[in-house]
Amino acid sequence: MSAEIVNLRLARKRRDRAAKEEQAARNRRLHGETKALREERHLSAAKAARDLDAHRREPSGAEPAARDADGGEGEDRI
């Protein structure tokens, strides 16, 4: 009857690697978006904002039409 000889250093390394892999799997589930997906999401949001801005009647930084001294909307009176 012979016992199996175990190299404790290798057993410890295997245990540590397995623990790190479990932690990595937890982190992937928690934060799990790849860089490519993140960039795609940011680019599509930026495009949606550009498309929405393109449909504006006045640019966002523009002043409304100047008023006359009598408070009119710039109409010519005769």
Backbone hydrogen bonds, N-H to C=O, Kabsch-Sander energy under -0.5 kcal/mol:
donor,donor_aa,acceptor,acceptor_aa,energy
8,L,6,V,-0.8
11,A,7,N,-2.3
12,R,8,L,-2.4
13,K,9,R,-2.0
14,R,10,L,-2.4
15,R,11,A,-2.3
16,D,12,R,-2.5
17,R,13,K,-2.7
18,A,14,R,-2.3
19,A,15,R,-2.1
20,K,16,D,-2.4
21,E,17,R,-2.3
22,E,18,A,-2.1
23,Q,19,A,-2.1
24,A,20,K,-2.5
25,A,21,E,-2.3
26,R,22,E,-2.2
27,N,23,Q,-2.4
28,R,24,A,-2.4
29,R,25,A,-2.0
30,L,26,R,-2.2
31,H,27,N,-3.2
32,G,28,R,-0.8
33,E,31,H,-2.6
38,R,34,T,-2.4
39,E,35,K,-2.7
40,E,36,A,-2.4
41,R,37,L,-2.3
42,H,38,R,-2.3
43,L,39,E,-2.8
44,S,40,E,-2.4
45,A,41,R,-1.9
46,A,42,H,-2.2
47,K,43,L,-2.3
48,A,44,S,-2.2
49,A,45,A,-2.0
50,R,46,A,-2.3
51,D,47,K,-2.8
52,L,48,A,-2.2
53,D,49,A,-2.4
54,A,50,R,-2.0
55,H,51,D,-0.7
55,H,52,L,-0.9
56,R,53,D,-1.4
62,A,59,P,-1.8
68,D,72,G,-1.1
71,G,68,D,-1.5
